[in-house]
Amino acid sequence: MGRATDRRTVVRIDVDGDGSVRQRPDTLSAEEPFEIRVGPPGPGKRAPLAVTMRTPGDDLDLALGFLFTEGVIRSADDVLTAQLCAGTDTPNTYNVVDVVLGPDVPAPVTDPSRNFYTTSSCGVCGKASIDAIRTRSIFPVADDRTPVSPRVLASLPDRLRERQRAFERTGGLHAAGLFDANGELLVIREDVGRHNAVDKVIGWAVRAGRLPLTGHVLMVSGRASFELTQKAWMAGIPLLAAVSAPSTLAVDLAEEAGMTLVGFLRGTSMNVYAGADRITHPSPVPAA
């Protein structure tokens, strides 16, 4: 897995077995800082916009996905170049990406009081106000009435899990997978941060010119937060599914956007918190 994982020596203690204490190697998920610098073309250093803690890999997708879901760019055409830089570490870690925007693309605000600082657990920690968090999509997701079978939805967690190669070795990574309405997996990304995994998926779609992601399902391995719902909306994804619970703000935003939000998708059951009309039911849904 390259820099996505690393080996460490741990002390293994078995309380219920023979009480033994032994040393053994263990594989861990890598977590390193990643700085995104953005600016117009021309000489000179681009200004830092965001620093996130992420698992190395698919870094250009991460940068483009972040810039898109935060409303800095609207397509790959807004970016002249995006390249990894060596940084100041020895040996070089390439933990910096330099993004040159097109001449007609407004440069984002880089006032330190409004800069983004994201961690593995929080994707919007550095935003200065609630208004700055509520980025709105340019895509009319509510108009996308693609139906999805509940049997297809029930199959997605296992299909996602089967492709989580780094998780298989570490047990410590989130995953996001993009599926079509028939349950075919198009792309999967893993990261210590669930928001980073989603940005990597959306960045892949930005680079491939596939936006908006009409008729697709975004499946995430953790909970459905406000920020993940926002990112799905920004990419034009009509259905977000999660193996764990959503938050109240996630449900509110899904209703506002006209999205379908599914939580606790495990085995053959699921909870539909918003947009249940997209899911094909064998019988009418009873009134609440």
N, C-alpha and C positions, 0 to 999 in steps of 0.2 A: 504493500500500500504506500510505499515511499514515506514521505513526511506526515502522512495522515495518522500514522501510529508510531509508537516507540516502545522499547522494552525497558522495564525496570525490575529490580529485585525487590520482592516483598517477603514479609514474614507471614507464613500461613499457620493459623492456629485452628485446631479442630477441637471444639469444646465437647461436642456430643460423641465423638469417636474415641480414639485412644488417648486424647489429650496431648497429642504430639504438637511440637512447634518446629517448623522447618522453614528454610529459605527456598524460594523458587522464583523463576522468572515469570513476569506477567506482561501482557501487551496492553498498553494504554492508548487512549485517543489523544492525539496531539492538539494542543491549543496554543496559538501564537497570535500576537497582535498584527493587525493589517490596516494600513493607512491608505485612504483614497484621496488623491490630490486631483483637483479639477480646475480648469481655467481655459481661457481663450488661446488660439494659436499665437505663436510668436516665441521669441527667446525668453529665457528666464524660467524660474521654478514656479510650477502651479501651486496654488494655495491648498493646504490641507482642509478637507471638508469633514471627514469622518475617520474615526478609529474604531475598529471592531475586533473582538476576540473571536477567532475562527479556527477551524481545522484546515490546514493548507490543502489546496487542490481546487481546481475549477475557479481560480481566483478572478479571472477576467469576467466570468459569468456572475460571480458574486458582486463585483464592482458595477457592472452594467445593470444587474437586477436591482441593486440598491438605488442607483441613480434613477432608474425608471420608476420604481415604486415610491420614491420620494418626490417625484414630479420634476426632477432636474432635466431629464430627457424624455422624449416621446417615442423615439425609435432609434435604431442603430444608425440611421442617417444623421442624427444629431451629434455623432461622435466621429471626429476625424481620425484619432488614434487612441489606443488604450494599450499601454505596455507596462510590464512589471519592471521595477527598478531594483537595483542591488541593495540600496539602503546603506546603513553604516555598520552593520554587523559583520563580524568575521568568524566563520566563513559567511559568505553572502547568503541571506535567507530569502531575498526577494519578497519582503513583506510590505512593499509599497507598490501601488499602481498609480501611474500618471495618465490621466484622461484629458485629452485635448478636445474641447467642444468646437462645434462648427461656428463659423463667424456670426451666424444669425441666432445662435442659442444664448440666451441670457445666462451669465455666470451666476451660480448660486451665492447666497449670502454666506460670507465666511467670518462674520463677527464672532469672536470667541464665545460670547454669551449665548450664541445660537448654534454653535457647532454641535455635531452629533458625536456622542460617545456611547458605543453600544457594548454590551457584555454578552456572555453566553446565554444569560437568562432574560435580558431586557433589550429590546431592539429599538426603543424610542426614549431611552433614559435622558438623553441630552437635549431634547427639544425644549424650547423656552416657554411654550404655552400650549394649552389644550387646542387652541385654534390651529397651531402649526402641525399638530398630530393629525388632524382630520383632513388629509389630502383626498381630493375627489377624483374619481376616474373619468377619463374621456370616453369610455365605452359604455353603451346602454345595456348593461348586463340584464336588466329586467326584461328586455325584449327577446332574450335568448331563452326559448321555451323547450330546449332539447330534453326529451324524457330520458330517465335513467331507471333501470330495473333495480329493485331492492336486492335481488340475487346477485347482480353485478356488483353493487356496493358491498355486499357481504363478503365477496371474494377478494376485495382490494387489500385489506390488511395482510393477508397471507402472501399475496403477490408482491406486496412491498417488502415484507419481511424476507422473502426468498432472495431478494436482490441486495440486501443490506450487508455487503461484504465486510466492511470495516466494523460494523456492529457485531458481526459474528465473532470477530476476534477480540473485541474490547468490551462489548456490552455498554458502551458509553457514548453513543452517537444518536442524534435525531436523524430522521429521514423525511424527505418530501418527494412524492412521486406524482407525475402528471399522467393521467389516463384519458383515453377517449371514452365516449359513452358506452362502448361495448366492453370496457374493461381492459383494453390493450394498453400496456405500459409503454409510454413514449420516452420518458427520461426519469432518472432517479438521482438525487443528490443527498449526501450525508454531511453532517456538521455537528459540532458540539452545541451550536446555537440553532434552535428550530427556525428562527427568522432568517438566519444565514442559509440554511438548507432551501428555504422557499425562494430567497433571492437568487440562489444559484440556478434553480429551476427556471425562474422567470428570466434571468439573464441569458440562459440558453435559448429561450424563446425569442428574446430580443435580437440576439445575434443571428438566429435562423430566420428572422422576418416572419414569425408565425403569429404575431399579435394582431387583433385580440384573440384570446384562446376560447373562442366560441365553441360550445358543445363539449367542453372538457371538464374533468374532475381533478381537483387537487386533493391528494390524500396525505395527511401528516401523521407522524408516529406518536405525537404527544397530544397536548390539549389545543383547543382552538381559541386563541387570544384575539383581542381587538386588532393587533398589528398584523396577524396572519390573515384575518378577514379583509383588512384594508389592502394588503398586498395582492390577494386574490382578485379583489374588485378592480384594482388598478390594472391588472393584466387581462381583464374581461373574462374571468373564470366564473361560470354561473353556479358551481357547486363546490363547496369546501367540506371535506369529511375528515374526522379526527377519531382516534381510538379512545381519547379521553374527553373530558368535559369542556364545554365552552364557557366563556365568561359572559356576564350580562351585557357588557359593551359589545362583545362579538355578535351576540344575538341581535342587539339593537341595530348595529351597523348592517348586518345581513338583511334585516327587514327593510331598512332604509334603501339599500342598494338593489333590492329585489333578487337577492341571492338565496340559494338553498344551503342551509347549514346543518350538518349531521354530526352528532357526537356519540360517544360511547359505542362506536362501531366495532363490535366484538362478536365473533361467532356468527350466529344467524339473527342477532338483534341489533337495534340501533335506535337512537332518539333523534327525531327530526325537529329542530328548534325554529326553523324558518324555511319558507318556500317548499312546503310538502307537496305542492301541486306538480312539481317536476318529477316526482318519484311515482312510477307506475304501480298502483296498488291493485291487488286482486279483488278488493272490495272497497266500497266508499269509506273514506275516513270519517269516523263519527265526530259529531260536533262536540266541542269542549263543554 
